[in-house]
Amino acid sequence: MLRVVPVTLVILAACVSIAAAEPPPGDDLATCRDRQAEAQARATACDNLLNADRVTGKDKSVALGVRGNTLVNKRDYDGAIEVLSSAIAADPDNVGVINLRGVAYERKGQDDLAMADYNLAIQKRANYGVPYSNRATIQLRRGALQSALDDLNVAVKYAPKFLLGWTNRARVRTLMKDFDGALGDFAEAEKIDPTAPQIAGNRCITYGLMGKYDQAVADCDGLIQRQPKNQFALNNRGDVYLMKGDLDAAFKDYNMVLQLNPNNVRAHSARGQVFEQKHDLAQARADYRSAAYALSQFDDLDVARARAKAQERLAALTPQTPVIASNARRIALVIGNGAYKNVHALDNPPRDSKLIANVLRDVGFQTVTIANDLTRDKFFETLRAFAAEAEKADWAVVYYAGHGFEIGGVNYLVPVDTKLAADKDAETEAVALEQVIAAVGGARKLRLVILDACRDNPFAPTMQRTLSLKLVDKGFSNIEPGAGFMVVYAAKHGETAIDGDGGADSPFATALARDIKEPRVEIRKLFDIVRDDVWSATRHEQQPFTYGSPPGREDFYFVAGK
């Protein structure tokens, strides 16, 4: 699978391309204007000017562009769009900030708005190479290879020192099977920076598709020796082994990636192909499900291609068996994480999990598994085991109580051994919500995830901040699960849930345990009632929220009644 390397960091240098004459060195204005200045010093200087309202016109646009740059790099795309729009208002001809706002829109998954900004930047300055390259990434995700190639031809013409223009064109040429042209582009990229990791990492795939497996592996090996935890290089080497037919070597590489990051979409999708070729279809489906479900609005090209492959193979391998309603099999996994090792413990989750598990047994669930205080590896192991059982069930329900929050645009559930020294560590230390959704994905009828986990982020006071997101400290973010899935939050996105006081269960668990026993209440209405009861019990401090819905042609009842 080919990956177009995100070009944000390179693009941002262009956002201040229009500036006034150089002032005397040493003041904030000089530093803010200086594209060669150290990034943090420049950002601080620009912020000082903006906070003191000391700049107007083009200089204000430059300062706002630098601030927008920082916000894009920290993935605060809404904030970046607001700031960059102000920069464009201050100087409508600053093509760098127009292009950068396009990047922010693209990262939000709003490709049409991104394309409009790239087009506007090109309209204002036809020889500005970077927006051509950015436009090509959207063309690639849309499968328009020739349009992407046309844009990249212009990008390298006008920006011959723009390394990613060459490597991205090499990738497109690889997809079009112009392997000699691709190798030529990699050679041009090496003239700019022979140590750039995307050259060897991407060329590895080109050689693999050419059948030159030794050269392919050598390229990836060289990068992995320098960066042993480089998931991109390990995935690519695994892909080469898969092309070669060396399933064991491919399997080993994908396992290495998943040991580093159990949430890695590419590794799950590719390992599913290994399992499929080994005729272990149950494991193949499990991996495909782990890659198939998306909650975020934006996937880079690699992830998008891997997800699409997983969705395609999952559909092909999922048996279409009729279900007899009167014999419906209902199973549940109930998790209560409270004994956290690196932040304050939570008393309620184990107690809440016991309450909910007992209620589910009382209403007739055939299997209810309680799994409390899960470490990262045990959490994923438990989800995999439940996913295998869900394939044989009509209803699959996961209830989770414990720490949970959004970081970097992804919702995570938090194992008890999580350290989270930096916010970016969540990807490798915590459990992405998509993996929980995958665990219920095999059920034939109802797929339900209930999260009593919308608490404040306990790591926030001490963790290093590399991302800047307004929800990083509080609760989950809004989601749009796929058709046939229902996800219930104990508190609406961006808000926090309340724990019970004095040994009492949480308001959400209390309401759920009571309301779930009512006969002949259809599940959609049931969670409306739970919402109202929690809203009332907490004096309007907590409002549960439901996302998605079960299949529409059937009603679902926890207690059917007479």
C-alpha positions as CSV (number, residue, x, y, z in Angstrom):
1,M,0.0,0.0,0.0
2,L,1.4,3.4,-1.0
3,R,1.5,6.4,1.2
4,V,1.6,10.0,0.2
5,V,3.6,11.6,2.9
6,P,1.7,14.5,4.6
7,V,3.1,17.8,3.3
8,T,1.9,20.1,6.1
9,L,5.3,21.0,7.6
10,V,6.8,21.9,4.3
11,I,3.8,23.8,3.1
12,L,3.8,26.0,6.2
13,A,7.0,27.8,5.4
14,A,5.3,29.3,2.4
15,C,2.5,30.9,4.4
16,V,4.5,34.1,5.0
17,S,5.9,34.5,1.6
18,I,4.6,38.0,1.3
19,A,6.3,40.5,3.7
20,A,7.3,44.1,3.9
21,A,10.9,45.4,3.8
22,E,13.2,44.1,6.5
23,P,13.2,46.1,9.7
24,P,16.2,46.3,12.0
25,P,17.0,42.8,13.4
26,G,16.3,41.8,17.0
27,D,12.7,42.9,17.5
28,D,9.5,40.8,17.3
29,L,8.6,42.1,13.9
30,A,11.9,41.1,12.4
31,T,11.7,37.6,13.9
32,C,8.1,37.1,12.9
33,R,8.9,38.0,9.3
34,D,12.0,35.8,9.2
35,R,11.2,32.5,7.5
36,Q,14.6,31.1,8.6
37,A,14.0,31.8,12.3
38,E,13.7,29.0,14.8
39,A,10.0,27.9,14.7
40,Q,9.2,28.5,18.4
41,A,10.9,31.8,18.5
42,R,9.1,32.9,15.4
43,A,5.7,31.8,16.7
44,T,6.3,33.6,20.0
45,A,7.3,36.8,18.2
46,C,4.3,36.7,16.0
47,D,2.0,36.0,19.0
48,N,3.5,38.9,20.9
49,L,2.7,41.2,18.0
50,L,-0.8,39.9,17.6
51,N,-1.5,40.0,21.4
52,A,-0.3,43.6,21.5
53,D,-2.2,44.5,18.4
54,R,1.0,46.0,16.9
55,V,0.6,44.8,13.3
56,T,-1.8,45.5,10.4
57,G,-2.2,44.6,6.8
58,K,0.4,42.2,5.3
59,D,2.4,42.0,8.5
60,K,-0.7,41.0,10.4
61,S,-1.4,38.3,7.7
62,V,2.1,37.0,8.1
63,A,1.7,36.8,11.9
64,L,-1.7,35.1,11.7
65,G,-0.2,32.7,9.1
66,V,2.5,31.6,11.6
67,R,-0.1,31.2,14.3
68,G,-2.3,29.1,11.9
69,N,0.8,27.1,11.0
70,T,1.2,26.2,14.7
71,L,-2.5,25.2,15.0
72,V,-2.4,23.0,11.9
73,N,0.7,21.2,13.3
74,K,-1.1,20.7,16.6
75,R,-4.2,19.4,14.7
76,D,-6.5,22.2,15.9
77,Y,-8.0,22.5,12.5
78,D,-11.1,24.5,13.5
79,G,-8.8,27.0,15.3
80,A,-6.5,27.1,12.3
81,I,-9.3,27.8,9.8
82,E,-10.5,30.7,11.9
83,V,-7.1,32.2,12.3
84,L,-6.1,31.7,8.6
85,S,-9.4,33.2,7.4
86,S,-8.5,36.3,9.4
87,A,-5.1,36.2,7.8
88,I,-6.7,36.1,4.3
89,A,-8.9,39.0,5.2
90,A,-5.8,41.0,6.3
91,D,-4.1,40.2,3.0
92,P,-6.2,38.5,0.3
93,D,-3.1,38.0,-1.9
94,N,-1.2,35.9,0.7
95,V,-1.2,32.7,-1.2
96,G,0.7,30.8,1.5
97,V,-2.1,31.2,4.0
98,I,-4.8,30.4,1.4
99,N,-2.9,27.2,0.7
100,L,-2.5,26.5,4.4
101,R,-6.2,26.9,5.1
102,G,-6.7,24.3,2.3
103,V,-4.5,21.9,4.3
104,A,-6.6,22.5,7.4
105,Y,-9.8,21.8,5.5
106,E,-8.3,18.7,4.0
107,R,-7.3,17.4,7.4
108,K,-10.8,18.0,8.6
109,G,-12.1,15.8,5.8
110,Q,-13.6,18.7,3.9
111,D,-11.9,18.0,0.5
112,D,-14.2,20.3,-1.5
113,L,-13.3,23.3,0.6
114,A,-9.6,22.3,0.5
115,M,-9.7,22.1,-3.2
116,A,-11.3,25.5,-3.5
117,D,-8.4,27.0,-1.5
118,Y,-5.8,25.2,-3.5
119,N,-7.4,26.4,-6.7
120,L,-7.6,30.0,-5.4
121,A,-3.9,29.9,-4.4
122,I,-3.0,28.7,-7.9
123,Q,-5.3,31.3,-9.5
124,K,-3.5,34.1,-7.6
125,R,-0.1,32.7,-8.3
126,A,0.1,30.2,-11.1
127,N,3.8,29.4,-10.5
128,Y,3.3,28.5,-6.8
129,G,4.2,24.8,-6.8
130,V,3.0,23.6,-3.3
131,P,-0.8,23.8,-3.9
132,Y,-0.4,21.7,-7.0
133,S,1.1,19.0,-4.9
134,N,-1.6,19.3,-2.3
135,R,-4.3,19.2,-4.9
136,A,-2.7,16.0,-6.2
137,T,-3.1,14.3,-2.8
138,I,-6.9,14.8,-3.0
139,Q,-6.9,13.5,-6.6
140,L,-5.1,10.4,-5.4
141,R,-7.6,9.7,-2.7
142,R,-10.3,10.0,-5.3
143,G,-8.5,7.6,-7.6
144,A,-7.8,10.2,-10.3
145,L,-4.2,9.2,-11.0
146,Q,-3.7,11.1,-14.2
147,S,-5.0,14.3,-12.7
148,A,-2.6,13.8,-9.7
149,L,0.3,13.2,-12.0
150,D,-0.5,16.4,-14.0
151,D,-0.5,18.4,-10.9
152,L,2.7,16.9,-9.6
153,N,4.4,17.6,-12.9
154,V,3.6,21.3,-12.4
155,A,4.6,21.1,-8.8
156,V,8.1,19.9,-9.5
157,K,8.4,22.4,-12.4
158,Y,7.7,25.4,-10.2
159,A,9.2,24.0,-7.0
160,P,12.2,21.9,-8.0
161,K,13.6,21.9,-4.5
162,F,10.3,20.6,-3.0
163,L,11.3,17.1,-2.0
164,L,7.8,15.8,-1.4
165,G,6.8,16.9,-4.9
166,W,9.3,14.4,-6.2
167,T,8.6,11.6,-3.8
168,N,4.8,12.0,-4.3
169,R,5.2,12.0,-8.0
170,A,7.3,8.8,-7.7
171,R,4.5,7.2,-5.7
172,V,1.9,8.2,-8.4
173,R,4.2,6.8,-11.1
174,T,4.5,3.6,-9.2
175,L,0.8,3.3,-9.0
176,M,0.7,3.8,-12.8
177,K,3.4,1.2,-13.2
178,D,5.9,3.7,-14.6
179,F,8.6,2.3,-12.5
180,D,11.6,3.8,-14.4
181,G,10.0,7.2,-14.0
182,A,9.4,6.6,-10.3
183,L,13.0,5.6,-9.8
184,G,14.1,8.7,-11.6
185,D,12.0,10.9,-9.3
186,F,13.5,9.2,-6.2
187,A,16.9,10.0,-7.6
188,E,16.0,13.6,-7.9
189,A,14.7,13.6,-4.3
190,E,18.1,12.2,-3.2
191,K,19.8,15.2,-4.7
192,I,17.8,17.4,-2.3
193,D,18.1,15.2,0.8
194,P,19.7,11.8,0.5
195,T,18.8,11.0,4.1
196,A,15.0,11.7,3.8
197,P,13.3,8.6,5.2
198,Q,10.4,8.8,2.7
199,I,12.8,8.0,-0.2
200,A,13.9,4.6,0.9
201,G,10.6,3.8,2.6
202,N,8.6,4.5,-0.6
203,R,11.2,3.2,-3.1
204,C,11.0,-0.1,-1.2
205,I,7.4,-0.5,-2.5
206,T,8.4,0.5,-6.0
207,Y,11.1,-2.2,-6.2
208,G,8.7,-4.7,-4.7
209,L,6.1,-4.1,-7.4
210,M,8.9,-4.4,-10.0
211,G,9.7,-7.9,-8.6
212,K,13.1,-6.7,-7.4
213,Y,12.5,-8.1,-3.9
214,D,16.1,-8.0,-2.7
215,Q,16.5,-4.3,-3.5
216,A,13.1,-3.6,-2.0
217,V,14.0,-5.3,1.3
218,A,17.4,-3.6,1.3
219,D,15.8,-0.2,1.1
220,C,13.3,-0.9,3.9
221,D,16.0,-2.6,6.0
222,G,18.3,0.4,5.8
223,L,15.5,2.6,7.1
224,I,14.4,0.2,9.8
225,Q,18.0,-0.1,11.0
226,R,18.1,3.7,11.5
227,Q,14.5,3.8,12.9
228,P,13.6,0.4,14.4
229,K,10.1,1.5,15.5
230,N,9.2,3.1,12.2
231,Q,5.7,1.6,11.6
232,F,5.6,2.9,8.0
233,A,8.8,1.1,7.1
234,L,7.8,-2.1,8.9
235,N,4.5,-2.1,7.1
236,N,6.1,-1.5,3.8
237,R,8.6,-4.3,4.3
238,G,5.7,-6.5,5.3
239,D,4.0,-5.5,2.0
240,V,7.0,-6.5,0.0
241,Y,7.2,-9.9,1.7
242,L,3.5,-10.3,1.0
243,M,4.1,-9.5,-2.7
244,K,6.9,-12.0,-2.7
245,G,4.7,-14.7,-1.2
246,D,6.8,-15.0,2.0
247,L,3.8,-15.0,4.3
248,D,5.8,-15.8,7.5
249,A,8.1,-12.9,7.0
250,A,5.2,-10.6,6.3
251,F,3.3,-11.9,9.3
252,K,6.3,-11.1,11.5
253,D,6.5,-7.5,10.3
254,Y,2.8,-6.9,10.8
255,N,3.0,-8.4,14.2
256,M,5.9,-6.1,15.1
257,V,3.8,-3.1,14.1
258,L,0.8,-4.2,16.1
259,Q,3.0,-4.8,19.1
260,L,4.1,-1.2,18.8
261,N,0.7,0.1,18.0
262,P,-2.3,-2.3,18.3
263,N,-4.5,0.4,16.6
264,N,-2.5,0.4,13.4
265,V,-5.1,0.1,10.5
266,R,-2.5,-0.8,7.8
267,A,-1.1,-3.7,9.8
268,H,-4.5,-5.1,10.6
269,S,-5.6,-4.9,7.0
270,A,-2.4,-6.5,5.7
271,R,-2.3,-9.2,8.4
272,G,-5.8,-10.0,7.5
273,Q,-4.6,-10.8,3.9
274,V,-1.9,-13.1,5.4
275,F,-4.5,-15.0,7.5
276,E,-6.8,-15.2,4.4
277,Q,-4.0,-16.7,2.3
278,K,-3.3,-19.1,5.1
279,H,-7.0,-20.0,5.1
280,D,-7.6,-18.9,8.6
281,L,-10.7,-17.0,7.7
282,A,-11.9,-16.3,11.3
283,Q,-8.7,-14.5,12.1
284,A,-8.7,-12.7,8.7
285,R,-12.2,-11.4,9.5
286,A,-11.1,-10.2,12.9
287,D,-8.2,-8.2,11.5
288,Y,-10.3,-6.8,8.7
289,R,-12.9,-5.6,11.2
290,S,-10.1,-4.0,13.2
291,A,-9.2,-2.0,10.1
292,A,-12.6,-1.5,8.5
293,Y,-14.5,0.9,10.9
294,A,-13.7,4.6,10.7
295,L,-14.9,7.3,13.1
296,S,-12.6,10.1,12.0
297,Q,-13.4,12.2,8.9
298,F,-9.9,12.1,7.4
299,D,-7.6,9.2,6.5
300,D,-4.3,9.7,4.7
301,L,-3.9,7.7,1.5
302,D,-2.3,4.7,3.2
303,V,-5.0,4.3,5.8
304,A,-7.8,5.0,3.3
305,R,-6.5,2.3,0.9
306,A,-6.0,-0.2,3.8
307,R,-9.4,0.5,5.1
308,A,-11.0,0.1,1.7
309,K,-9.2,-3.3,1.2
310,A,-10.4,-4.5,4.7
311,Q,-14.0,-3.5,4.0
312,E,-13.9,-5.2,0.6
313,R,-12.5,-8.5,2.0
314,L,-14.7,-8.4,5.1
315,A,-17.8,-8.2,2.9
316,A,-16.5,-11.1,0.8
317,L,-15.7,-13.3,3.8
318,T,-18.8,-12.6,6.0
319,P,-21.2,-15.4,5.8
320,Q,-24.8,-14.4,5.0
321,T,-26.8,-16.8,7.3
322,P,-30.4,-16.4,8.2
323,V,-31.2,-15.6,11.8
324,I,-34.2,-17.0,13.7
325,A,-35.5,-14.2,15.9
326,S,-36.9,-16.5,18.6
327,N,-33.5,-18.1,19.1
328,A,-31.5,-14.8,19.3
329,R,-28.2,-15.2,21.0
330,R,-27.1,-12.2,23.1
331,I,-23.7,-11.7,24.5
332,A,-22.0,-8.9,26.4
333,L,-18.5,-7.8,27.5
334,V,-18.5,-5.6,30.6
335,I,-15.3,-3.8,31.5
336,G,-14.6,-1.7,34.6
337,N,-11.2,-0.1,34.7
338,G,-10.5,1.5,38.1
339,A,-7.1,0.4,39.4
340,Y,-5.0,2.9,37.4
341,K,-1.3,2.7,38.1
342,N,-0.1,6.1,36.9
343,V,-3.0,8.4,37.8
344,H,-5.6,8.4,40.5
345,A,-7.7,5.3,40.8
346,L,-11.5,5.2,40.2
347,D,-13.7,3.5,42.7
348,N,-16.8,3.3,40.6
349,P,-16.0,1.4,37.4
350,P,-15.6,-2.1,38.9
351,R,-18.8,-1.5,40.9
352,D,-20.7,-0.2,37.9
353,S,-19.5,-3.1,35.8
354,K,-20.8,-5.6,38.3
355,L,-24.2,-3.8,38.4
356,I,-24.6,-3.8,34.6
357,A,-23.3,-7.4,34.2
358,N,-25.9,-8.6,36.7
359,V,-28.7,-6.7,35.0
360,L,-27.7,-8.1,31.6
361,R,-27.8,-11.7,33.0
362,D,-31.2,-10.9,34.6
363,V,-32.7,-9.9,31.2
364,G,-31.6,-13.1,29.5
365,F,-28.1,-12.5,28.0
366,Q,-26.7,-16.0,27.5
367,T,-23.1,-14.9,28.0
368,V,-21.9,-11.9,30.1
369,T,-18.1,-11.6,30.6
370,I,-16.7,-9.2,33.2
371,A,-13.2,-8.1,32.7
372,N,-11.9,-5.4,35.1
373,D,-8.7,-3.5,35.4
374,L,-7.3,-4.4,32.0
375,T,-3.8,-3.5,30.9
376,R,-3.2,-2.6,27.3
377,D,-2.3,-6.0,26.1
378,K,-5.0,-7.7,28.1
379,F,-7.5,-5.1,26.8
380,F,-6.8,-6.0,23.2
381,E,-6.7,-9.7,24.0
382,T,-10.1,-9.5,25.6
383,L,-11.6,-7.6,22.7
384,R,-10.2,-10.2,20.2
385,A,-11.8,-13.0,22.2
386,F,-15.1,-11.3,22.4
387,A,-15.0,-10.5,18.7
388,A,-14.7,-14.2,17.9
389,E,-17.8,-14.9,20.0
390,A,-19.7,-12.0,18.5
391,E,-19.5,-13.7,15.1
392,K,-21.8,-16.4,16.5
393,A,-24.2,-14.0,18.2
394,D,-27.2,-11.9,17.2
395,W,-26.5,-9.2,19.8
396,A,-23.1,-8.1,20.9
397,V,-22.9,-5.4,23.6
398,V,-19.8,-3.8,25.1
399,Y,-20.1,-1.7,28.3
400,Y,-17.0,0.2,29.5
401,A,-16.5,2.2,32.6
402,G,-13.2,3.9,33.3
403,H,-11.1,6.7,31.9
404,G,-11.7,7.8,28.3
405,F,-11.1,10.9,26.3
406,E,-10.2,12.3,22.9
407,I,-6.7,13.0,21.8
408,G,-5.5,14.0,18.3
409,G,-9.0,13.6,16.9
410,V,-9.3,10.0,18.1
411,N,-11.4,8.7,21.0
412,Y,-9.6,6.4,23.4
413,L,-10.4,4.0,26.2
414,V,-7.6,3.9,28.8
415,P,-6.0,0.7,30.1
416,V,-4.8,0.7,33.7
417,D,-1.1,0.6,32.8
418,T,-1.2,3.7,30.5
419,K,1.5,6.3,31.2
420,L,0.8,8.9,28.6
421,A,3.9,11.0,29.1
422,A,3.0,12.8,25.9
423,D,-0.4,13.2,24.2
424,K,0.8,11.5,21.1
425,D,1.5,8.3,23.1
426,A,-2.2,7.6,23.2
427,E,-2.0,6.0,19.8
428,T,0.3,3.2,21.1
429,E,-0.8,3.0,24.8
430,A,-4.6,3.3,24.7
431,V,-7.4,1.6,22.9
432,A,-9.0,3.4,20.0
433,L,-12.8,3.4,20.0
434,E,-12.8,1.9,16.5
435,Q,-11.2,-1.3,18.0
436,V,-14.2,-1.6,20.4
437,I,-16.6,-1.1,17.6
438,A,-14.7,-3.8,15.6
439,A,-15.3,-6.2,18.6
440,V,-19.0,-6.0,18.2
441,G,-18.9,-5.8,14.4
442,G,-19.4,-9.5,13.8
443,A,-22.8,-9.7,15.4
444,R,-25.7,-10.4,13.0
445,K,-28.2,-8.0,14.3
446,L,-27.5,-5.5,17.2
447,R,-24.0,-4.0,17.6
448,L,-24.0,-1.8,20.7
449,V,-21.2,0.0,22.6
450,I,-22.0,1.8,25.9
451,L,-19.3,4.1,27.3
452,D,-19.5,5.4,30.9
453,A,-16.1,6.9,30.4
454,C,-16.5,10.6,29.7
455,R,-14.3,11.8,32.5
456,D,-11.6,14.5,32.6
457,N,-8.3,13.5,31.2
458,P,-6.2,12.7,34.4
459,F,-2.9,12.8,32.4
460,A,-3.5,16.4,31.2
461,P,-1.7,18.2,34.1
462,T,1.6,16.3,33.5
463,M,1.7,15.1,29.9
464,Q,3.7,16.8,27.2
465,R,1.5,18.7,24.8
466,T,2.3,18.2,21.1
467,L,-1.3,18.6,20.0
468,S,-3.7,21.4,20.7
469,L,-7.3,20.3,20.7
470,K,-10.2,21.9,22.6
471,L,-11.4,18.5,23.8
472,V,-8.1,17.0,24.9
473,D,-8.9,17.5,28.6
474,K,-12.6,16.7,28.6
475,G,-14.7,13.8,27.4
476,F,-15.0,12.3,24.0
477,S,-15.5,13.9,20.6
478,N,-18.5,13.7,18.3
479,I,-18.6,10.5,16.1
480,E,-20.5,9.1,13.2
481,P,-20.5,5.3,13.4
482,G,-21.4,3.3,10.4
483,A,-24.8,1.9,9.6
484,G,-26.0,-0.8,12.0
485,F,-23.9,0.4,15.0
486,M,-25.1,2.2,18.1
487,V,-22.7,4.0,20.4
488,V,-24.0,5.5,23.7
489,Y,-21.9,8.0,25.7
490,A,-22.7,8.6,29.3
491,A,-22.2,12.3,28.6
492,K,-22.5,14.3,25.4
493,H,-19.4,14.9,23.4
494,G,-17.1,17.4,25.0
495,E,-18.7,17.0,28.4
496,T,-17.9,14.8,31.4
497,A,-19.8,12.2,33.3
498,I,-20.3,12.3,37.1
499,D,-19.1,9.5,39.3
500,G,-21.4,8.3,42.2
501,D,-20.8,9.7,45.6
502,G,-20.1,7.8,48.8
503,G,-20.0,4.3,47.3
504,A,-23.0,4.8,45.0
505,D,-23.0,3.8,41.4
506,S,-22.6,6.4,38.7
507,P,-25.8,8.2,37.7
508,F,-25.6,6.7,34.2
509,A,-25.1,3.1,35.4
510,T,-27.9,3.6,37.9
511,A,-30.4,4.8,35.3
512,L,-29.3,2.2,32.8
513,A,-29.6,-0.7,35.2
514,R,-33.1,0.4,36.2
515,D,-34.5,1.3,32.8
516,I,-33.1,-1.7,31.0
517,K,-35.5,-3.9,32.9
518,E,-38.6,-2.3,31.7
519,P,-40.5,-4.6,29.3
520,R,-41.4,-3.7,25.7
521,V,-39.2,-0.5,25.5
522,E,-37.6,-0.5,22.1
523,I,-33.8,0.2,22.4
524,R,-33.9,3.6,20.7
525,K,-36.5,4.8,23.1
526,L,-34.8,3.1,26.0
527,F,-31.7,5.3,25.7
528,D,-33.8,8.4,25.4
529,I,-35.4,7.5,28.7
530,V,-31.9,6.9,30.2
531,R,-30.9,10.3,28.9
532,D,-33.8,12.0,30.5
533,D,-33.4,10.2,33.8
534,V,-29.7,11.1,34.1
535,W,-30.4,14.7,33.1
536,S,-32.9,14.9,35.9
537,A,-30.8,13.0,38.5
538,T,-27.8,15.2,37.9
539,R,-29.8,18.5,37.9
540,H,-29.0,19.1,34.3
541,E,-25.2,18.6,34.7
542,Q,-24.9,15.4,32.6
543,Q,-26.7,14.5,29.4
544,P,-26.1,11.1,27.8
545,F,-26.0,11.0,24.0
546,T,-26.6,8.3,21.4
547,Y,-24.7,8.1,18.1
548,G,-25.7,5.9,15.2
549,S,-28.6,3.4,15.3
550,P,-29.3,-0.3,15.0
551,P,-30.8,-1.7,11.7
552,G,-34.0,0.1,10.9
553,R,-36.3,-2.8,9.8
554,E,-36.4,-4.4,13.2
555,D,-37.3,-3.5,16.8
556,F,-34.9,-4.5,19.6
557,Y,-36.0,-5.1,23.2
558,F,-33.8,-6.0,26.2
559,V,-37.0,-7.3,27.8
560,A,-39.6,-8.3,25.3
561,G,-42.5,-8.7,27.7
562,K,-45.7,-10.6,27.0
